[in-house]
């Protein structure tokens, strides 16, 4: 079982393994509810966007841990200079 500490601002850090398991990313909104066991955090379902993301936003997170995004941007800059 993982533990965390409440900051002076009331913030808590969700351990990395749990963030990855439940795909919690920056900006994910969580519902806080009480139960007989204590507090329960549940991610809110996002409304599906009718627009598809385009451009660099599509790549966000896809190349984590690689230089693929840097290489893509460098190639884009080279082509823009032509």
MIFI-878565 format. One line per 2 residues: number of its first residue (from 1); their letters; for each residue x, y, z of C-alpha. Coordinates in nm, 4 decimals. Last residue first. Example, Ala and Ser with C-alpha at 12.3 -4.5 7.8 and 13.67 -1.06 7.14 Angstrom:
2
2) SA) 1.3670,-0.1060,0.7140 | 1.2300,-0.4500,0.7800
This chain:
82
82) XX) 1.4117,2.6244,-4.7309 | 1.4277,2.7469,-4.3671
80) XX) 1.0900,2.5898,-4.2895 | 1.2217,2.2492,-4.3961
78) XX) 1.5067,2.2680,-4.1468 | 1.2680,2.3846,-3.8718
76) XX) 1.0349,2.0879,-3.9371 | 1.3287,1.8472,-3.9275
74) XX) 1.4371,1.9922,-3.5921 | 1.0795,1.9619,-3.4616
72) XX) 1.0586,1.5953,-3.5634 | 1.4000,1.5198,-3.4131
70) XX) 1.3002,1.6822,-3.0839 | 0.9730,1.4840,-3.0861
68) XX) 1.1498,1.1558,-3.1598 | 1.4183,1.2043,-2.8956
66) XX) 1.2774,0.9285,-2.6800 | 1.1548,0.8931,-2.3213
64) XX) 0.8001,0.9935,-2.4023 | 0.7359,0.9880,-2.7756
62) XX) 0.3586,0.9538,-2.7660 | 0.3145,1.1910,-2.4720
60) XX) 0.2116,1.4824,-2.6928 | 0.2383,1.3750,-3.0564
58) XX) -0.1220,1.4601,-3.1395 | -0.0715,1.8020,-2.9796
56) XX) 0.2040,1.8746,-3.2346 | -0.0409,1.9158,-3.5185
54) XX) -0.3972,1.7974,-3.4995 | -0.6452,1.7040,-3.2334
52) XX) -0.9692,1.5661,-3.3655 | -1.2721,1.7863,-3.3118
50) XX) -1.5980,1.6475,-3.1719 | -1.4292,1.6223,-2.8356
48) XX) -1.5534,1.3452,-2.6170 | -1.6804,1.4695,-2.2835
46) XX) -1.4313,1.3772,-2.0160 | -1.5216,1.1203,-1.7540
44) XX) -1.4312,1.2364,-1.4062 | -1.1508,1.0420,-1.2400
42) XX) -1.2509,0.8927,-0.9050 | -1.0952,0.9662,-0.5653
40) XX) -1.2539,0.7950,-0.2628 | -1.2158,0.9262,0.0910
38) XX) -1.2767,0.7062,0.3945 | -1.3882,0.3416,0.4328
36) XX) -1.7532,0.4255,0.5094 | -1.7478,0.6363,0.1948
34) XX) -1.6787,0.9996,0.1168 | -1.6400,1.1324,-0.2340
32) XX) -1.3767,1.3343,-0.4199 | -1.4226,1.3568,-0.7980
30) XX) -1.0989,1.3910,-0.9884 | -1.0158,1.6150,-1.2835
28) XX) -0.7195,1.5133,-1.4978 | -0.5137,1.8271,-1.5645
26) XX) -0.1761,1.6556,-1.5543 | -0.2227,1.2889,-1.6335
24) XX) -0.3997,1.0020,-1.4622 | -0.3782,0.6871,-1.6732
22) XX) -0.5156,0.4613,-1.3968 | -0.2099,0.2346,-1.3904
20) XX) 0.0272,0.5221,-1.4700 | -0.1053,0.7440,-1.1910
18) XX) -0.1030,0.4410,-0.9566 | 0.2614,0.3601,-1.0301
16) XX) 0.3546,0.7275,-0.9986 | 0.2164,0.7702,-0.6465
14) XX) -0.0684,1.0226,-0.6176 | 0.0715,1.3412,-0.4677
12) XX) -0.1587,1.5211,-0.2264 | -0.2601,1.8862,-0.2077
10) XX) -0.4299,2.0525,0.0885 | -0.2273,2.3739,0.0517
8) XX) -0.0121,2.2899,0.3564 | 0.0632,1.9596,0.1834
6) XX) -0.1166,1.6295,0.2551 | 0.1275,1.3393,0.2701
4) XX) 0.1323,1.0173,0.0677 | 0.1271,0.6432,0.1315
2) XX) 0.1349,0.3416,-0.0987 | 0.0000,0.0000,0.0000
